[in-house]
Amino acid sequence: MRIHSLTVALSLVLSAPALAAQPQPAAPVTAIRAGRLVDPATGTVAINQVILVQNGRFTAVGSNVTIPPGAQVIDLSGLTVLPGLVDAHNHLALTYKEMPERNSYYITSILDDTPLRAIQAASNGIQMLAAGFTIVRDMGNNGHYADIALRKAIEQGWIPGPTIIPSGLIIGGLGGQFSPNPEMAFDKNIVYPEYLDADTPDEIIKAVRRNALVGARVIKICVDCKPWGYTTDEVRLFVSEAAKAGLKVEGHVQTVAGAHRAVEAGLWSIAHDNGMNDTIHKIMAEKRIFRAGTETPISLVGHTTDARYQRTVAMLRNAWENKVPVNFSTDADYYVPGRTRGEVAIEFIETWKAAAIPVPDILRAMTTTGYEVSETTRTRGPIAPGMFADLIAVPGNPLQSIDALRDVKFVLKNGMVFKRDGVMTPAAFFNGGPVNGHNAR
């Protein structure tokens, strides 16, 4: 019996090369007819285009592309097709609300454990994808690495969602953005896991390496969350240590002094506009530092004030005038009754409209510049052969009215239809195992 088993096993091994050499059937082709195809980078529209998709990537785009026999044809000839949108600063695993925590995310972090927040993140990710956001930079406040778990789940093929660019835990000086009492701060370490305390060079290095080890795609730091903040040299240490892992650094900035240190140190991107002014914007433009200003609209009642909003609008306009690379970014981490997370995010176009940013430039901030800050320009974003096949479609023309993006009728992610005729059809994204590999990256 053992001899027979060995013979069978040996024959299988010997025949394996012959089996592998047999031609594999070609992957199915999807052909998309686009009535109008927008290129946000150039602000132009091409008419009556055909887009071919195979193995999750675009293979051909043009007006003279031949649709191969047997291809699945998707007719979007009555719609405007464009690349997917980017939210350059969101927190998918954080949802604070009026009840029961009175919109205090400090309380939310105590009430909601990481497993619950991971489920929230999965749901919020689906809601963002339904609104047309195919890439989300998830910038901390995700419990114990729920953002990285979400990235892996989406990449491995467990659930639908945007491409996630996660930061892992936010790194800050003692306390992060919290100000807990001594018992909570020192005896209970209530700051963790929302923040990693890093006050010395050794702690800075260890914190960066920790986030990189478990799968962060960008490093997020609190430049000036406390009065002492980080010095310019300490911020440079973050930048150099992150670079060893191939990562860039975004800084949460809330003071002008902190912004000066951040731009002097050469951060990749700066979040929020509290520390922004004309001088800072000029330096950012010169150094090409991305601005994720998180411009909360006044229409989201209770999340900004009229005075704060007017300054936000003025600073966004000033950044655009100074040619700062501006990103569409929301910091959307709260519940608004009656709205999905995606609907909350798209509402931020109101601030851009109030700042009188030209519509093509708003769209460019939501797409092209978003791909740049996310570092996906060579793999994902533009509708071009070789790129991962992500696109959306809307009835109107977003180069004429940015409000056209409020009505996303069709979403394609990784070559699979997620939304058609305004209805989510996510069945293909739910799998019983990691179809893209356990360590999909």
Secondary structure, DSSP 8 states (H G I E B T S, - for coil): -HHHHHHHHHHHHHHHHHHHHS------EEEEEEEEEEETTTTEEEEEEEEEEETTEEEEEESS----TT-EEEEEEEEEEE--EEEEEE-TT--B-STTTTT-HHHHHHHS-HHHHHHHHHHHHHHHHHTTEEEEEE-S--TTTHHHHHHHHHHHTSS---EEEE--SEEESTTTT----HIIIIIS-TTTTTEEE--SHHHHHHHHHHHHHHT-SSEEEESSSSSS---HHHHHHHHHHHHHTT--EEEE--SHHHHHHHHHHT-SEEE-STT--HHHHHHHHHHT-EEE-----TTSTTSS-HHHHHHHHHHHHHHHHTT--B-----B-B--TT--HHHHHHTTHHHHHHTT--HHHHHHHHTHHHHHHHT-TTTBSS--TTSB--EEEESS-TTT-GGGGG---EEEETTEEEEETTEE--GGG--SS-TT-TT--
